[in-house]
Amino acid sequence: MTPFDPQLFRQQFPLLNNYENIDTESKGDKNPLVYFDNAATTQKPQQVIDIANHYYQVFNANVHRASHQLSSQATIAFENARNLTQKFINAKSVKEVIWTKGSTESINVITQSLARNILKQGDEIAICASEHHANIVPWQIVAKQTGAIIKVLPLSSSGHIDLKVIDKLINNKTKFVACAQISNVLGKINPIQTVINKAKSVGAISIIDGAQTVAHVAVDVQALDCDFYVFSAHKMYGPTGVGVLYGKQALLESMQPYQGGGEMIKNVSFEQGTSYNELPFKLEAGTPNIAGVVAFAETLEFIWPLLSDIDQGYSRYEKKLTQYCYQALVTIEQVEFIVDGVPDIPVIAFTINGHHNHDIAIALDSYGIAIRSGHHCAMPLMSYLHIDGCLRVSLAAYNTFTEVDIFITHLKSIVSEFEPEENHLENSHDETIAVNTSPEVKVTSEPKAAMDRIIELFVNTKSWDSRHREIMLLSRELLRLDKTLRSDVTLISGCESKAWLYATRSNDGTYSFTADSDAKIIRGLLVIVLAAFNHKSSQQIQSVNINQYFSTLGLMQHLSPSRGNGLIAIVDKIKTLSA
Ligand code: PLP
């Protein structure tokens, strides 16, 4: 095999080479895309894209059911993907490979088709504190259905499952043990072999979530001897909407399908009821994602040689890149890693002292750098670590050292350019920080003038970069809410970052709103929103054409739907309070 060449590897991903970040254009320079959100989903190589197109253009037909040639061709390609997957994870039989739409669905199949029938009141399910919601919520649902109890395996300071307490937490009451091999936030390889062995020793069924493993480490389910292993194609350069549920055949045989229809039946009768098909079809209801599965076969052809290369060029490159990025982050004084030590895969999570993680991520986005901020679908982990959220940089082997340098340079300049957040709540006695404690807010400005001023500020901004700057400057104008006014009553639900809104009605029937958020970007957006609604009557508030206002400012097209929805949530709350 030819040695791994990162440049050649990168060239295979058309999006990375074609993406024009026009909207981040700043002073005439185009910022190239720096895509560091690979733990969410990876980009796709040309050969995978081509195969999906080829299926639609050349042999699109439904699988299994028809007796015509086109369907046979589609079925052969579809089942070939299953054979390859069996070999890729070293499953004993092709019957042990079930197609789902992703890791999430795979876990839901286990909880609803198996756990629901096994669990009794007081039985225990062990999961880890760092699980993705996909490996928490399905267990919570089945625990509620059956009366079972969830036990949480704690973490060590390095972010690995803490084995010191597993003898206590995995015991003869435990019926299921479900753990991620690698957390999508911490990037550490968990000691899952010990966990699997422990589960086996008490007769519990083990489920390993390999969603973050498969792009980085070769998997051998027979060597692991786990009962189930789940993963998603889209995190390993494959298509979205395709997942794998590996299960030991005897367990899969014992499962009762929780979804019916399509190829999962043997016989359906009104009189005798329904008998189910053989494995693997029994657990695959409805028309599957045929194009996706066919493209997944090509994905395996693409990634397999990289993972099994004895020279380990691909893995070594990923490790070097991780180390490089980690060490560069270490040089930024304000960076605080959320657990100790360099991660095992290129997933690095941290916070920046004095700065809200959303502010940093949005500022980086204005330079074309895509990283993640927030809870990363691991809210219990955030509470466990006593943080609201964090930043996550997740790299792939197509990323480069130069991209890391670009990221670090911008991060450093953002951190030094933005004023660090004062903890205004702690310092509310400090005269330099204006804090709103009074429910009586004086009417000080004409509503129309306030909106016009905002429009004027934005009218000449050509790029998201400059709009972002304006929003951040506006954030300074928001009078901070006192701690006592930040409550469940004033909390705006639907906002990605926490935000609070407080309303008062004057004698003349007009409303005054004050609001707050920990993220500067949200505070800037709040200034914009409040300019449209403050000091107006209920009737005037209801008739504000907010969409037109946002689009005049060029906002909606730049904010992610969730942050965009947050804006809508703020508007909804204002309208409800004043209705
Ligand atoms: N488990 C882990 C560790 C993940 O990182 C993810 C996705 O980020 C999932 C499960 C869910 O994967 P999917 O959304 O593809 O079902």
Boltz pocket constraint, residues with backbone or C-beta under 6 A from the ligand:
constraints:
  - pocket:
      binder: B
      contacts: [[A, 39], [A, 40], [A, 101], [A, 102], [A, 103], [A, 104], [A, 105], [A, 132], [A, 134], [A, 135], [A, 180], [A, 182], [A, 183], [A, 184], [A, 209], [A, 211], [A, 212], [A, 232], [A, 243]]
      max_distance: 6.0
